[in-house]
Amino acid sequence: MRTGLFMLAGVMFAQTPTITLEDALARAKQHGGQIQSANLAAMQAREDRVQARANTLPSVSALNQFIYTEANGTPSGVFVANDGVHVYNEQAVVHEDLLNLVRHGEIRRALAAEAIAKAKIEVAARGLSATVIQNYYAIVAAQRKSVNSQTSLKEAERFFDLSQKQEKGGEVAHADVLKAQIDLQQRQRDVKEAELAIEKAKIALGILIFPNFSSDFAVVDDLAEPAELPAVDSAAAALSSPDIKAATAGIQEAGWEVSVARYQFLPSFGLDFFYGIDANQFAATSGPTDATGRSTLPNYQVNSRQNLGYSAQITLTVPVWNWGATRSKVKQAELKRDQAQLDLSLAQRTLQSNLATANAEARAALSQLDSLRSSVDLAAESLRLTVLRYQAGEATALEVVDAQNTVMAARNANDDGLARYRVALANLKMLTGSL
């Protein structure tokens, strides 16, 4: 029975994954809703490009039509234009706008839009990565604070036991025992709060890195590992920045938008080729026809009429006047191009600002680590000496509790400082394209 329980516990333990920061980032890119939405937008942009390219090529369609006209004793019927009481149209139609063969604005505009959509995938990935990094180190910091609270609980238990012994020896008043007991109860509540903080932090990260929600995982605590501050290369950051890539592609798209708008000033030159039947009988050939005045043969009659054949037409459409609508569209496209140039300038300045901020944050966090470690050592030594002074009757219970609060605050501040540096370092690497 015990063996079965141990095996079950081993299986349950094996199923709990241990996640590194790199694993968390990779999982978020795979399962993150923001990235999936950006991927769908990129796929839609790719289909726009396919459609734009297809619009430059000849199109083939099938015309299937039957026209019935009221008879009036004449070959054409009531409506002369219908050319008969029964008209059958079964034709294959090939259409091509010849000028589209040399106009590539729509295709290049679609290519630029696709580049923007792809860049926005990276933008979404970076935004999601920043959230993952923040949540990941929130778990690590919460776990360390849980350990700190457990340590403080043990210190409070020792002080409570010490105060009881001191009271029994007649060395301190009962008020000291009450103070120690109140402090112990607070430490117990701190332990519960620390466990809750871990669970909440895991929930926040789990929803980002798993396809189905789960908070049953462990993370790797790498705060103690050495991590050097990288050099900031603004040029490399600009080359890898998805925001700048998107803004640059936006300028290209807006430029081609101007070209496409100007196409409407130019004529269209269409070629249509028809092959099939356009006759009063649904047949490839028909027998003798009545005199209609449409034949060059004697008596305006043909013995056998060929119905299956082809025809072609060329159409030149010249724009003349549309109340300034085309000029307005060109102006609108030029304004969009100007806006795209402003967006690029803003993206470049924002990147420089973010780089400077992230670098300053990382350097500030790094510079405080030694001081935070020293504060922990000093606070721990202060607590030790205060307890010794209390045992000697030279310190009060309030001083001991204050020293306990100080050492716990110093430990938590040290862990927060380590997490802060790691988050700042990861954000800096992300901005420079090395993460």
C-alpha positions, 0 to 999 in steps of 0.5 A: 500500500505504501509502495503504491502511494509512493509511486502515485506521489512520484508520478504526480511530482513528475508531472509538475513542470519546472519552468525557466525564464527561457521556457516561459518566454517560448511557451508564451510565444506559442500560446499567447493570445496577443501573438495569435491575433497578430499572426492571424492579422499577418495571414490576412495581409498575406491574402491581400497580397495574393489578391493584389497579384491576382488582380493584375492577371487575366480573369476567366469567367463563364457567362450562362444566360437565357433571354426571352422576349415577348413575340410580336410577329417579327424575328426580333420580338418586342425588344429589338435589341434582344435580337430574337424571341429566344436568345442563348448566351453560353460563353467563356469570357477572358478579361484583362486590364492591359495597364495592370501589367505595368502597374505594381502599386497595389502589389507593393502596397500589399507587400508593405502591409504584410511587412507591417503585420509581420512586424506587429507580431514581434511587437506583440511578442515583445509586449508579451515577453515583458509581462512574462518577465515581470510575472516570472520574477514576481513568483521568484520574489514571492517564493523568497519572501515566503522563505523569509517569512518562515525564517521570521516565524522561527525567530518569533517562536524562539523569542516567544519561548525566551520571553516565557522562560524570562517571565518564569524566572521573574526577569520580565513582566507578562507584558513581554510575553503578550508582545512576543505572542502578538508578534508570533501571530503576525508572523504566522499571518505573514506566512499565509500571505506569502503563500497566497502571493506565490499562488497569485503570481503563478496564476498570473503567469500560468494563464500566459504560458499554458494552452489550458489554465494551470498554476501547477508548476515550479520556476527556477530561481536564478537571482543568485546567478551572476549577470553582467550588465550588457553594453547598449548598442543603439544602432543594433537596437534600432535594427532589431526594433519591431516598432521601427520596422513597422513604422518603416514599412508604414512609410512604404505602404503610404508611398504606394498608397499615393501611387495607387490613388494617382492611377485614377487620373490615368485611363483604363485599357481593357481587353475582353475575349468571348468564345461560345454561343450567342444565338436564338438556338442553343446549338453550335449550328442552326438550319435555314434562317428567316430573312432578317436583313443581316446576311450578305447572301441572296434573299438574306438567307443562310442555309446553315448558320454557325453559332459557336465562335468568338469575338473580342473587344478593346475598351479605352476608358478615359477619366474626364471629371469626377468633381475632384474626388481623385485629387482628394484621394491623392491628397488624403494618401499624401497626408497618410504618408506624412503621418507615417513619417511622423510615426517613424520619427516617434518610434525612433525617439521612443526607442532611444527613450526606452533604452535610456530608461532601461539602462538607467534602471538596470544600473541603479538596481545593480548599484544597490545590490551590495548595499541591500546585502549589507543591510541584511547582514547588519539587520541580522547582527542587530537582531542577534545582539538585541536578543542577547541584550534582552536576555541580559535585561538590557533591552525591551521586548519592543526593541526585539520585535523592532529588530525582527521587523527590521531584518525581515524588511531588509531580507524582503528588500534584498530579494526585491532588489535582486528581482528588480535587477533581473527584470531591468536586465531582461527588458534591456536585453529585449530592447537590444534584441539579445533576448 
